[in-house]
Amino acid sequence: MQRRGALLGMPGGRKMAAGDLGELLVPHMPAIRVPRSGDRVYKSECAFSFDSPNSEGGLYICMNTFLAFGREHVERHFRKTGQSVYMHLKRHVREKVRGASGGALPKRRNSKLFLDLDTDDDLNSDDLEYEDEAKLVIFPDHYEIALPNIEELPALVTIACDAVLSSKSPYRKQDPDTWENELPVSKYANNLTQLDNGVRIPPSGWKCARCDLRENLWLNLTDGSVLCGKWFFDSSGGNGHALEHYRDTGYPLAVKLGTITPDGADVYSFQEEEPVLDPHLAKHLAHFGIDMLHMHGTENGLQDNEIKPRVSEWEVIQESGTKLKPMYGPGYTGLKNLGNSCYLSSVMQAIFSIPEFQRAYVGNLPRIFDYSPLDPTQDFNTQMTKLGHGLLSGQYSKPPVKSELIEQVMKEEHKPQHNGISPRMFKAFVSKSHPEFSSNRQQDAQEFFLHLVNLVERNRIGSENPSDVFRFLVEERIQCCQTRKVRYTERVDYLMQLPVAMEAATNKDELIAYELTRREAEVNRRPLPELVRAKIPFSACLQAFSEPENVDDFWSSALQAKSAGVKTSRFASFPEYLVVQIKKFTFGLDWVPKKFDVSIDMPDLLDINHLRARGLQPGEEELPDISPPIVIPDDSKGTISSSDIDESSVMQLAEMGFPLEACRKAVYFTGNMGAEVAFNWIIVHMEEPDFAEPLTMPGYGGAASAGASVFGAAGLDNQPPEEIISIITSMGFQRNQAIQALRATNHSLERALDWIFSHPEFEEDSDFVIEMENNANANIISEAKPEGPRVKDGPGTYELFAFISHMGTSTMSGHYICHIKKEGRWVIYNDHKVCASERPPKDLGYMYFYRRIPS
């Protein structure tokens, strides 16, 4: 039962004197902090849920960590940390008082609002009025001290409360108006030297001039060199060749390929060591044949769902003109648009419609929340669980109830209906330090899907990894054009990319007539004809996927030189869930991004069994290979310890520009057979998400954990590295305590120490010990029978259950929505709006999600 202090008095109604307040706070003063510069103060959202000051129970902000918690979770934080003093924030929403004529009273400045919150409240509404309430709450007795209370509170407490109340949003720095405009103009832009060397940059097919990387590429604005950028912590990026080129030449400015729009591009100054503005960027790009002013970016300065570049496509995909019935309850919660965040919302709706992800996160909610680090806003598994629970619980998707409406009218209080949740905290974490997703620009949903898979792999919990449902093996067959010999290799993939077979359009005559009419209308300034969309049979796209592909720079070990070859790809295993991407986006010869406006008759039932890999066939002769068969990291026998790695081979590879940790893994997984063999391993694996992650050495029985070698992930079922255990035990902690902390935090030393300090009541968990013993036995068994690749192979027959559609001219603009089949009917997820679908546009999708049909 709550007991109120300060102006409201102590239990029994006795008025408290000023000194009583001071005495009440004295034991807690050392834990009360004033926010410093750089501290993130969360006032709008709970770290574990989507509760806010608008919620019925309000929000509690810890006066030491400045993390926020809803009423359901604040007790957990108190028990875990011992922090006792919280600021409770509550925003009341009421109907405005009506005048004699029945209208609202004239507007006046609302002095009852003092919270700077990231909410969707319409503070200028003619019908509603808002009142903010703040108070200090002392746990565990729930003493309450109303704020402001300047005269009776100690000075330090008053200063701390004022600083919390006036603090800005921790996400405010991500808004484009507050960070993009702060970029300085480069001092080299006005007089930049550009070499007249005849270099012209094509609109696609870029590759680093010093390695084979094809992403994170930068164009030097002096000589036109295309080189890779630096390596980022999340395994994206490159080998730093753009920086090396600057050091060799002194050419200062470079622009990132793929970011160029009429509004600008990402420009970096190596000399000034920071992102900069180039006011003459259009002229500098034109020197290399790039017409920046005709690139299609965000049109008219509008964002996301304000853009309607193709009216017909927009209307069809959103099912405009049809009265759609809103859906409420568990699994029917929308995600509010943060400004170009629809790519994230669509992918996450599809992801959390998959049972394996529901079980891995929401099914483990108590354990994940209890074992979260001291700052749960910076923990991937906590934020995934929070988002999943928000989407699936139905807590934030409740229909209006007539009885509640009547009660609200009687009490003159308005309780806003929960209509969607804001993924602001989730987006801030998963996009952290990523050059693209951390911006407020529109992004490619397919790229975000792979980024999310990477994060799931690196932060796996328990013995099951939910992203394994997408994982499959691709068999690649390359035939040398000179010797006619073949080579078979395998690689891991997570989605199937289907090319658009435009030549197979079934309405070619109609398309030709439309194009002629369109051009004539443009010349004569007449209205454009009604859009005609190309109709492509799905079978043609599937055939294009399986057709041979020319390989110009294939390394033929038989010839000891580069050679031309022909490559074909087949499925060495079929995933449990198949993700199909339609490759709709490309660039024209004029550098203008294009999107194929196509309708593809995607099937509800898909059979790809005929694409099953067959391996070496009778009569085929294998190319002699200087390397052993490709070693899937999951198959590693762990016969080499970290001290046995041939460091000379590692350094040879590192001198070629490859990341050091990738070189160590290459030498390790090829059995110390030399730099040439390890080089082949690097070429095969360099596009994998955690290519440059540190090598994870084996635990029990010398068997490497599944996936740990590639993705740097250590599950709760794996024995932590002995060197990390030794560090913790050297601090005076028990060995079992160190092991349990490391297992609960993915083998992170820093997070493990946080876990230990937040679990002072540690007792050896018998279930934990049994689980360790079972894992040890399992690893002993795995020595006798090595575990295969981490895939869920089965029949190649699938049924469609979700698809993501894109509207717009390129991935840099437009809008994404998602359709999901639930309880036998299709549902449309358009940001925060969730409705029953009447005409799901399955032929206009961009990404399709299929689930395997059990045999």
C-alpha positions in Angstrom: 0.0 0.0 0.0 1.4 3.4 -1.0 2.2 5.9 1.7 2.4 9.6 0.8 4.8 12.1 2.2 5.6 15.8 1.7 2.6 18.0 1.3 0.3 15.1 1.4 1.5 14.0 4.8 2.6 10.7 6.3 0.3 7.8 7.1 -2.4 9.1 9.4 -2.5 12.5 7.7 0.2 14.1 9.9 1.9 17.1 8.2 5.6 16.5 7.7 8.1 19.2 8.6 10.8 20.3 6.2 13.4 18.5 8.3 11.5 15.2 8.0 12.0 15.2 4.2 15.7 15.7 4.6 15.9 12.9 7.1 13.9 10.7 4.8 16.3 11.2 1.9 19.6 11.2 3.9 20.3 7.4 3.5 19.7 7.7 -0.3 21.7 10.9 -1.0 24.9 9.1 -2.2 22.9 7.3 -4.9 21.1 10.5 -6.3 23.0 11.9 -9.2 22.7 15.1 -11.3 22.7 14.2 -15.1 26.1 15.0 -16.7 26.7 15.9 -20.3 26.5 12.6 -22.2 24.1 10.9 -19.8 21.0 9.6 -21.5 17.9 10.4 -19.6 14.8 8.3 -20.5 11.5 10.1 -19.7 9.3 8.8 -22.5 9.6 5.0 -22.5 10.2 2.0 -20.2 13.3 0.0 -20.9 11.4 -3.3 -20.8 8.0 -2.2 -22.2 6.2 0.5 -24.1 4.8 2.2 -21.0 5.1 5.9 -20.9 3.9 8.9 -18.7 0.6 8.5 -20.5 0.2 4.9 -19.3 -2.1 4.3 -16.4 0.7 3.6 -14.0 3.0 6.4 -15.3 6.8 6.0 -15.6 9.5 5.7 -13.0 13.0 7.2 -13.7 15.9 6.0 -11.6 17.6 9.0 -10.1 21.0 7.2 -10.4 21.0 5.5 -13.8 18.2 7.7 -15.4 16.6 4.6 -16.9 12.8 4.5 -17.0 10.5 1.7 -16.0 6.8 1.1 -16.1 4.9 0.1 -13.0 5.3 -3.6 -13.9 9.1 -3.5 -14.1 10.3 -0.9 -11.6 10.3 -3.4 -8.7 12.7 -5.6 -10.8 15.1 -2.8 -11.2 15.0 -2.0 -7.5 15.6 -5.6 -6.5 18.4 -5.9 -9.0 20.3 -2.7 -8.3 19.2 -1.6 -4.9 18.5 1.9 -6.3 15.7 3.3 -4.1 14.8 6.8 -5.4 12.8 7.2 -8.5 11.0 10.1 -10.1 7.5 9.2 -11.1 6.0 11.0 -14.1 2.4 11.0 -15.1 0.6 12.9 -17.8 -3.2 13.2 -17.3 -5.4 13.7 -20.4 -8.9 15.2 -19.9 -11.7 16.7 -22.0 -11.5 20.4 -22.1 -14.0 22.4 -20.1 -16.8 23.6 -22.3 -18.1 27.2 -22.4 -21.7 28.3 -21.9 -22.3 27.9 -25.7 -21.0 24.4 -25.7 -17.7 25.2 -27.3 -14.2 24.9 -25.7 -13.0 27.8 -23.7 -10.5 30.1 -25.5 -7.0 28.7 -25.8 -4.5 29.8 -23.2 -1.0 28.9 -22.3 -1.0 25.5 -20.5 1.1 26.0 -17.4 0.4 22.5 -16.3 2.8 21.0 -18.9 6.5 20.8 -18.0 7.7 17.5 -19.4 9.6 17.5 -22.7 8.5 14.1 -24.0 8.8 12.2 -27.2 5.1 11.4 -27.5 2.4 11.7 -30.1 0.2 14.0 -27.9 -1.5 16.8 -29.8 -0.8 19.5 -27.2 -2.8 22.0 -29.2 -5.9 19.9 -29.5 -9.2 21.8 -29.2 -10.9 18.9 -27.3 -8.2 17.7 -24.9 -6.1 19.2 -22.2 -3.0 17.8 -20.5 -1.6 18.1 -17.0 1.8 16.7 -16.0 2.5 15.4 -12.5 5.9 14.6 -11.0 6.9 13.2 -7.7 9.8 11.3 -6.0 9.1 7.8 -4.9 11.3 6.0 -2.3 11.3 2.2 -2.5 10.5 -0.3 -1.0 8.0 1.6 1.2 6.7 3.8 -1.7 7.0 7.1 0.2 5.9 9.8 -2.2 7.2 13.4 -2.3 5.3 15.8 -4.6 7.4 18.0 -7.0 8.3 20.8 -7.2 9.2 21.1 -3.6 12.2 23.5 -3.6 11.9 24.7 0.0 11.8 21.4 1.7 14.1 19.2 -0.4 17.9 19.2 -0.1 19.6 21.4 -2.7 21.3 18.4 -4.4 17.9 16.7 -4.8 16.3 19.8 -6.2 19.1 20.3 -8.7 19.0 16.7 -9.8 15.2 16.8 -10.3 15.3 20.0 -12.3 18.0 18.5 -14.5 16.0 15.4 -15.2 12.8 17.3 -15.9 14.6 19.7 -18.3 16.7 17.1 -20.1 16.3 16.5 -23.8 15.4 13.3 -25.4 18.2 10.8 -25.8 17.1 10.3 -29.4 17.0 13.9 -30.4 20.4 13.8 -31.9 19.2 11.4 -34.5 16.7 13.8 -36.0 17.9 15.2 -39.3 17.3 18.8 -38.4 19.7 18.6 -35.5 22.6 16.7 -37.0 22.8 16.9 -40.7 22.9 20.7 -40.7 25.9 20.7 -38.3 28.3 19.4 -41.0 31.0 21.9 -41.8 31.8 22.9 -45.4 35.1 21.4 -46.4 37.9 23.9 -46.9 39.0 21.9 -49.9 35.7 22.0 -51.8 36.1 25.4 -53.4 39.5 24.7 -55.1 39.4 20.9 -55.4 41.7 19.6 -58.1 40.2 17.1 -60.4 42.4 15.1 -62.8 41.4 15.0 -66.4 42.1 11.3 -66.7 39.0 10.2 -68.6 37.5 8.2 -65.7 33.8 7.7 -66.0 32.0 5.9 -63.2 29.3 3.4 -64.2 25.9 3.4 -62.4 26.5 -0.1 -61.0 29.0 -3.0 -60.8 31.4 -1.1 -58.5 34.3 -2.9 -56.9 37.2 -1.7 -54.8 40.3 -1.1 -56.9 42.5 -2.9 -54.4 40.3 -5.8 -53.2 37.1 -7.5 -54.2 34.7 -5.8 -51.9 31.6 -4.4 -53.5 30.0 -2.5 -50.6 30.9 0.6 -48.5 32.7 2.0 -51.5 33.9 5.6 -51.8 34.7 7.6 -54.9 37.7 9.9 -54.6 36.7 13.2 -56.1 40.2 14.0 -57.4 41.1 11.0 -59.5 37.9 8.9 -59.6 39.3 5.9 -57.7 36.7 3.6 -56.2 38.0 2.2 -52.9 36.5 0.6 -49.8 36.0 2.3 -46.5 37.0 1.4 -43.0 35.7 -1.7 -41.1 32.9 -1.1 -38.6 32.3 -3.0 -35.3 29.3 -4.7 -36.7 31.3 -6.4 -39.5 30.1 -4.1 -42.2 32.5 -1.8 -44.0 35.8 -2.5 -45.8 39.5 -2.8 -45.6 40.4 0.9 -45.4 41.8 1.2 -48.9 40.2 4.6 -49.4 42.2 5.9 -46.5 45.3 4.2 -47.7 44.8 5.9 -51.1 44.6 9.3 -49.4 47.8 8.7 -47.5 49.5 7.7 -50.8 48.2 10.7 -52.8 46.9 13.4 -50.5 43.6 13.6 -52.4 41.3 14.8 -49.6 37.6 14.3 -50.5 35.6 11.2 -51.2 31.8 10.6 -51.7 30.1 7.3 -50.7 28.6 5.5 -53.7 24.9 4.6 -53.2 24.1 7.8 -51.2 24.0 10.2 -54.1 20.6 12.0 -54.5 19.6 15.5 -55.8 19.7 16.6 -52.2 23.3 15.7 -51.6 25.5 12.7 -50.6 27.8 11.5 -47.9 31.1 13.3 -48.3 34.2 12.6 -46.1 37.3 14.7 -45.8 40.4 12.5 -45.0 42.4 15.6 -44.2 39.8 17.1 -41.9 39.0 13.7 -40.5 35.2 14.2 -40.5 32.1 14.2 -42.7 31.8 17.4 -44.6 29.6 19.4 -47.0 30.7 20.0 -50.6 28.7 22.9 -52.0 30.1 22.1 -55.5 29.3 18.3 -55.3 27.1 18.3 -58.5 30.0 19.8 -60.5 32.6 17.4 -59.0 30.4 14.4 -59.7 29.7 15.5 -63.3 33.4 15.4 -63.9 33.1 11.6 -63.6 29.9 11.3 -65.6 27.4 11.3 -62.7 24.4 13.6 -63.1 23.5 14.2 -59.5 20.6 16.6 -60.2 18.6 13.8 -62.0 19.1 11.2 -59.3 15.8 10.2 -57.7 15.9 10.7 -54.0 13.2 11.9 -51.6 10.9 14.0 -53.7 9.9 17.6 -52.7 11.5 17.1 -49.3 8.7 14.8 -48.2 9.4 11.8 -46.0 8.3 8.3 -46.2 4.6 7.8 -46.5 4.1 11.4 -47.8 5.7 10.4 -51.1 3.5 9.1 -53.8 5.7 8.7 -56.9 3.4 6.1 -58.5 -0.2 6.8 -57.7 -1.5 3.5 -59.1 1.1 1.4 -57.3 0.5 3.3 -54.1 -3.2 2.8 -54.2 -3.1 -0.9 -55.2 -0.5 -1.9 -52.5 -2.3 0.1 -49.7 -5.7 -1.1 -50.9 -6.9 2.4 -51.2 -10.6 2.9 -52.0 -11.6 -0.1 -49.9 -13.0 0.2 -46.4 -10.7 -1.9 -44.4 -11.7 -3.2 -41.0 -9.2 -2.4 -38.1 -7.8 -5.4 -36.3 -7.0 -5.4 -32.6 -5.5 -7.8 -30.0 -2.5 -10.0 -29.8 -0.5 -10.1 -33.0 -2.3 -7.1 -34.4 -0.3 -4.2 -33.0 1.1 -1.6 -35.4 4.5 0.2 -35.3 4.5 4.0 -35.4 6.5 5.6 -38.1 9.5 7.5 -36.8 10.2 9.1 -40.2 11.5 6.7 -42.8 11.3 3.8 -40.4 8.8 1.7 -42.4 11.5 -0.6 -43.7 12.2 -1.7 -40.1 8.6 -2.0 -39.1 7.7 -4.2 -42.1 10.6 -6.6 -41.5 9.9 -6.8 -37.7 6.2 -7.6 -38.3 7.2 -10.5 -40.6 9.9 -11.7 -38.2 7.7 -11.9 -35.2 5.0 -13.8 -37.1 7.4 -16.7 -37.1 6.9 -19.1 -34.1 10.7 -19.7 -33.6 11.3 -16.0 -33.0 8.3 -15.8 -30.7 9.5 -18.7 -28.6 13.2 -17.5 -28.5 12.4 -14.0 -27.2 8.8 -13.6 -25.9 8.8 -17.2 -24.6 12.0 -16.5 -22.6 10.9 -13.1 -21.4 11.3 -13.6 -17.7 14.8 -15.1 -18.1 16.0 -12.5 -20.6 14.7 -9.5 -18.5 16.0 -10.9 -15.2 19.5 -11.5 -16.7 19.7 -8.3 -18.7 22.7 -6.0 -18.1 22.5 -3.0 -15.9 21.6 -0.9 -18.9 18.9 -2.9 -20.7 18.5 -0.3 -23.4 21.9 -1.4 -24.8 21.2 -5.1 -24.9 20.0 -6.7 -28.2 18.1 -9.6 -26.6 16.2 -7.4 -24.2 15.1 -5.0 -26.9 14.1 -7.8 -29.2 12.0 -9.3 -26.4 10.5 -6.0 -25.5 9.5 -5.4 -29.2 8.2 -8.9 -29.6 6.1 -8.7 -26.4 4.8 -5.3 -27.5 3.7 -6.7 -30.9 2.2 -10.0 -29.6 0.7 -9.3 -26.2 -2.2 -7.2 -27.4 -1.5 -4.8 -24.5 -1.0 -1.9 -27.0 -3.8 -2.8 -29.4 -7.1 -2.5 -27.7 -10.4 -1.6 -29.4 -12.6 1.2 -28.1 -15.2 -0.1 -25.6 -18.5 1.8 -25.3 -18.7 1.4 -21.6 -15.3 2.9 -21.2 -16.2 5.8 -23.4 -19.3 6.5 -21.3 -17.2 6.3 -18.1 -14.6 8.7 -19.5 -17.3 11.3 -20.4 -18.7 11.1 -16.9 -15.3 11.6 -15.3 -14.3 14.2 -17.8 -11.1 12.2 -18.3 -9.8 11.0 -21.7 -7.9 7.7 -21.8 -6.2 7.5 -25.2 -6.5 4.2 -26.9 -3.2 2.4 -27.4 -2.9 2.3 -31.2 0.6 1.0 -32.0 3.9 1.2 -30.4 7.0 3.3 -31.2 10.2 1.3 -32.0 12.4 4.3 -31.1 14.5 2.5 -28.5 14.8 -0.6 -30.7 15.9 1.3 -33.8 18.4 3.4 -31.8 20.1 0.2 -30.6 20.1 -2.0 -33.7 21.2 0.9 -35.9 23.9 2.1 -33.5 27.2 2.9 -35.3 25.8 1.6 -38.6 26.4 4.3 -41.3 23.1 3.8 -43.0 20.5 2.6 -40.5 21.5 5.2 -38.0 20.4 7.9 -40.3 16.8 9.1 -40.8 16.9 8.3 -44.5 14.9 5.5 -46.2 16.7 2.2 -46.4 16.4 -1.2 -48.2 14.3 -3.6 -46.3 16.4 -6.5 -47.6 19.6 -5.0 -46.3 18.0 -4.5 -42.9 16.8 -8.1 -42.8 20.3 -9.3 -43.3 21.6 -6.8 -40.7 19.1 -8.2 -38.2 20.1 -11.8 -38.9 23.7 -10.8 -38.2 22.6 -9.3 -34.8 20.6 -12.4 -34.0 23.6 -14.6 -34.8 25.9 -12.6 -32.7 23.6 -12.5 -29.7 22.1 -15.9 -29.7 20.5 -17.2 -26.5 20.2 -20.8 -25.5 20.9 -23.7 -27.7 18.5 -22.7 -30.4 19.2 -19.8 -32.8 16.0 -18.5 -34.3 17.7 -17.2 -37.4 18.7 -20.8 -38.3 15.2 -21.1 -39.9 16.4 -18.9 -42.7 19.9 -20.5 -43.1 20.6 -22.7 -46.0 23.6 -24.0 -48.0 24.2 -23.0 -51.6 26.2 -25.3 -53.9 28.1 -23.4 -56.5 29.4 -25.2 -59.6 32.0 -23.4 -61.7 33.2 -24.9 -65.0 36.4 -23.6 -66.5 35.8 -22.6 -70.1 39.3 -23.8 -71.2 39.7 -27.1 -69.4 36.0 -27.9 -69.0 36.7 -29.2 -65.6 34.5 -28.3 -62.6 34.7 -27.2 -59.0 32.0 -27.5 -56.4 31.9 -25.3 -53.3 29.3 -24.5 -50.7 28.4 -21.2 -49.0 25.8 -20.1 -46.4 22.9 -17.8 -47.4 19.7 -16.5 -45.9 17.6 -15.4 -48.8 16.9 -16.3 -52.4 17.3 -13.4 -54.9 15.2 -13.7 -58.0 16.1 -11.6 -61.1 13.3 -9.9 -63.0 13.0 -11.6 -66.4 11.8 -8.5 -68.3 12.3 -10.3 -71.6 9.6 -12.8 -70.6 6.9 -10.1 -70.2 3.6 -11.5 -71.5 2.3 -8.0 -72.5 5.2 -6.7 -74.6 3.1 -5.2 -77.3 1.1 -3.2 -74.7 4.4 -2.0 -73.1 5.8 -0.9 -76.4 2.7 1.0 -77.3 2.6 2.7 -73.8 6.3 3.8 -74.1 5.7 5.3 -77.5 2.6 7.2 -76.3 4.4 8.3 -73.2 7.4 9.8 -75.1 5.0 11.6 -77.5 3.0 13.0 -74.6 6.2 14.3 -73.0 7.4 16.0 -76.2 4.0 17.6 -76.8 3.4 18.4 -73.1 0.2 16.4 -73.0 -1.1 14.4 -70.1 0.8 11.1 -69.7 -1.1 7.9 -70.5 -2.3 5.5 -67.9 0.6 3.4 -66.5 1.1 0.0 -68.0 2.8 -2.5 -65.7 4.9 -5.4 -67.1 3.5 -8.8 -66.4 6.2 -11.4 -65.7 5.6 -15.1 -65.1 7.1 -16.4 -61.9 8.4 -19.4 -63.8 10.5 -17.1 -66.0 12.1 -15.5 -62.9 12.8 -18.9 -61.4 14.4 -20.1 -64.6 16.6 -16.9 -64.8 17.7 -17.7 -61.3 18.9 -21.2 -62.3 20.6 -20.2 -65.6 24.4 -20.3 -65.8 26.3 -17.1 -65.0 29.5 -16.0 -66.6 32.5 -15.6 -64.3 35.3 -13.5 -65.8 37.9 -13.6 -63.1 37.6 -17.2 -61.9 40.9 -18.4 -60.4 41.7 -21.7 -62.2 44.3 -23.6 -60.2 44.7 -25.9 -63.1 46.0 -23.0 -65.2 47.6 -21.2 -62.3 46.0 -18.0 -63.6 42.7 -16.1 -64.0 40.3 -17.7 -66.4 36.7 -17.4 -67.6 34.2 -19.8 -66.2 30.5 -20.5 -66.0 28.8 -20.6 -62.6 25.5 -22.3 -61.6 23.9 -22.3 -58.2 21.7 -24.9 -56.5 20.3 -25.5 -53.0 22.6 -27.9 -51.0 19.9 -27.7 -48.3 16.4 -26.1 -48.1 15.6 -23.8 -45.2 12.7 -24.1 -42.9 11.6 -20.6 -44.0 12.5 -19.4 -47.4 12.8 -15.6 -48.0 12.6 -14.6 -51.6 13.7 -11.1 -52.8 12.6 -9.8 -56.2 15.5 -7.8 -57.6 13.5 -4.8 -58.7 16.0 -2.1 -58.3 18.8 -1.2 -60.7 20.6 1.9 -62.2 20.2 3.2 -65.7 23.2 4.2 -67.8 22.6 7.9 -66.8 23.0 6.9 -63.1 19.3 7.4 -62.4 18.0 4.7 -60.0 15.3 2.7 -61.6 12.7 0.3 -60.3 11.2 -2.3 -62.6 7.5 -1.7 -62.5 6.4 -5.3 -62.7 3.7 -7.7 -61.7 4.9 -11.2 -60.9 2.4 -14.0 -60.3 4.0 -15.2 -57.1 2.5 -18.6 -56.1 0.8 -19.4 -52.8 2.4 -22.8 -53.0 6.1 -23.0 -54.1 8.0 -26.2 -55.1 11.7 -25.8 -55.7 12.8 -29.4 -55.3 14.1 -29.4 -58.8 16.8 -26.9 -57.7 18.3 -29.4 -55.2 22.1 -29.7 -55.7 23.3 -33.0 -57.1 27.1 -32.7 -56.5 29.8 -34.1 -58.8 28.1 -36.0 -61.7 29.4 -39.1 -63.6 31.8 -38.0 -66.3 32.7 -34.7 -64.7 36.3 -34.1 -63.8 37.2 -31.9 -60.8 39.6 -29.0 -61.1 42.7 -29.6 -59.1 42.4 -27.4 -56.1 45.3 -26.1 -54.0 42.9 -25.9 -51.0 41.1 -28.7 -49.2 37.3 -29.0 -49.5 35.5 -25.9 -48.1 35.3 -26.2 -44.3 32.0 -25.1 -42.9 33.0 -23.4 -39.6 30.3 -25.5 -37.8 32.2 -28.6 -38.8 35.4 -27.5 -37.2 37.1 -30.3 -35.3 39.0 -27.9 -33.1 42.4 -29.7 -33.7 44.3 -26.5 -33.4 44.6 -24.3 -30.3 45.1 -20.5 -30.4 48.8 -20.9 -29.7 49.2 -23.2 -32.7 48.0 -20.8 -35.4 50.8 -20.0 -37.9 51.3 -16.3 -37.3 53.5 -16.0 -40.4 50.6 -17.0 -42.6 48.3 -14.7 -40.7 50.7 -11.7 -41.3 51.0 -12.5 -45.0 47.2 -12.3 -45.3 47.0 -9.2 -43.2 49.5 -7.4 -45.4 47.1 -7.9 -48.3 44.7 -5.7 -46.5 42.4 -8.3 -44.9 41.2 -7.8 -41.2 43.6 -9.5 -38.8 40.9 -11.5 -37.0 39.6 -12.8 -40.4 43.2 -13.9 -41.3 43.5 -15.8 -38.0 40.2 -17.6 -38.7 41.3 -18.4 -42.2 44.5 -20.0 -41.1 42.7 -21.8 -38.2 39.9 -23.3 -40.3 42.2 -24.5 -43.1 44.4 -26.4 -40.7 47.6 -24.3 -40.9 48.1 -25.4 -44.5 49.6 -22.1 -45.6 48.7 -18.6 -46.7 47.5 -19.7 -50.2 45.0 -22.2 -48.8 43.8 -19.7 -46.2 43.5 -17.0 -48.9 40.9 -19.3 -50.7 39.0 -19.6 -47.4 38.9 -15.8 -47.2 37.6 -15.4 -50.7 34.7 -17.8 -50.0 33.8 -16.4 -46.6 34.5 -12.6 -46.9 30.9 -11.7 -47.5 29.6 -13.4 -44.4 28.2 -11.1 -41.7 30.8 -11.7 -39.1 33.8 -12.1 -41.4 36.0 -10.0 -39.2 34.7 -11.1 -35.8 37.4 -12.5 -33.4 38.1 -16.2 -33.6 36.0 -18.1 -31.0 38.1 -21.0 -29.7 36.5 -24.3 -28.8 35.2 -25.3 -25.4 34.5 -28.8 -24.1 36.1 -31.7 -25.9 37.7 -29.3 -28.4 34.5 -29.0 -30.5 33.8 -25.5 -31.7 30.3 -24.2 -31.0 27.9 -24.1 -33.8 28.2 -20.9 -35.6 30.5 -19.3 -33.2 33.5 -19.4 -35.5 31.6 -17.5 -38.2 29.4 -15.2 -36.3 31.2 -14.6 -33.1 28.3 -15.8 -31.2 28.5 -17.9 -28.0 25.3 -19.5 -26.9 24.3 -20.2 -23.3 25.0 -23.8 -24.0 28.7 -23.3 -24.6 31.6 -23.3 -22.1 33.1 -19.8 -21.8 36.8 -19.4 -22.7 39.1 -20.3 -19.9 41.1 -17.0 -20.2 38.0 -14.9 -19.5 37.0 -17.2 -16.6 40.5 -16.7 -15.1 40.2 -13.0 -15.3 37.0 -13.0 -13.3 38.1 -15.6 -10.8 41.3 -13.5 -10.2 39.0 -10.8 -8.9 37.9 -13.1 -6.1 34.6 -14.4 -7.6 33.7 -18.1 -7.6 34.4 -20.1 -10.7 30.8 -21.3 -11.1 29.6 -17.7 -10.6 32.0 -16.5 -13.4 30.8 -19.3 -15.7 27.1 -18.6 -15.1 27.6 -14.8 -15.6 29.5 -15.4 -18.9 26.9 -17.8 -20.2 24.1 -15.3 -19.3 25.9 -12.5 -21.2 27.1 -14.2 -24.4 30.7 -14.5 -23.0 31.1 -10.7 -22.7 33.6 -9.9 -19.9 32.2 -6.4 -19.2 28.5 -7.5 -19.2 29.4 -10.6 -17.1 30.9 -8.3 -14.4 27.7 -6.2 -14.5 25.7 -9.4 -14.1 27.7 -10.5 -11.1 27.3 -7.2 -9.3 23.6 -7.2 -10.1 23.2 -10.7 -8.6 24.8 -10.5 -5.2 22.5 -13.2 -4.0 24.1 -15.8 -6.3 23.7 -19.4 -5.4 24.9 -22.3 -7.5 22.0 -23.3 -9.8 21.6 -27.0 -9.9 19.7 -26.8 -13.2 22.6 -24.8 -14.5 25.1 -27.4 -13.4 23.1 -30.2 -14.9 22.9 -28.2 -18.2 26.7 -27.8 -18.2 27.1 -31.6 -17.7 24.7 -32.3 -20.5 26.5 -30.0 -22.8 29.8 -31.6 -21.9 28.4 -35.1 -22.7 26.9 -33.7 -25.9 30.4 -32.4 -26.9 32.0 -35.8 -26.1 29.4 -37.4 -28.4 30.1 -34.7 -31.1 33.8 -35.8 -31.1 32.7 -39.3 -32.2 30.2 -38.0 -34.7 30.9 -34.4 -35.9 27.9 -32.2 -36.1 26.9 -31.0 -39.6 26.3 -27.5 -40.8 23.7 -25.5 -38.8 20.8 -25.9 -41.2 17.3 -27.2 -41.0 17.1 -29.2 -44.3 13.9 -30.7 -45.5 11.6 -30.9 -48.6 11.6 -27.8 -50.9 7.8 -27.2 -50.8 6.5 -24.0 -49.3 3.4 -21.9 -48.7 3.4 -18.1 -48.7 2.5 -16.5 -45.3 3.9 -12.9 -45.6 5.2 -10.4 -48.1 6.7 -6.9 -47.9 5.9 -4.4 -50.7 7.7 -1.2 -51.7 6.2 1.9 -53.2 8.5 4.4 -54.8 11.2 4.8 -57.4 14.2 3.5 -55.4 15.1 2.0 -52.1 16.3 5.5 -51.1 12.7 6.8 -51.1 9.1 5.6 -50.9 7.3 3.5 -48.4 7.1 -0.1 -47.2 4.1 -2.1 -45.9 3.7 -5.7 -44.9 0.9 -8.3 -45.5 0.8 -11.3 -43.2 -1.6 -14.3 -43.3 -3.0 -14.9 -39.8 -5.8 -17.1 -38.7 -6.7 -18.0 -42.3 -6.9 -14.4 -43.6 -4.5 -11.7 -44.9 -3.8 -8.7 -42.7 -2.2 -5.5 -43.9 0.3 -3.7 -41.6 0.8 -0.2 -42.7 2.9 1.4 -39.9 0.6 1.8 -36.9 -2.5 0.9 -38.9 -3.5 -2.8 -38.8 -6.5 -3.9 -40.9 -8.0 -7.0 -42.5 -6.9 -7.1 -46.1 -9.5 -7.4 -48.8 -7.2 -7.5 -51.9 -3.6 -8.5 -50.9 -1.4 -7.4 -53.9 0.7 -10.5 -53.9 2.0 -9.7 -57.4 3.6 -6.4 -56.4 5.8 -7.6 -53.5 9.5 -7.0 -52.9 10.3 -9.7 -50.3 8.3 -12.9 -49.8 8.3 -15.2 -46.8 7.5 -18.8 -47.3 7.2 -21.6 -44.7 8.0 -25.2 -45.4 5.0 -27.6 -45.9 5.6 -30.7 -43.8 5.9 -33.8 -45.9 
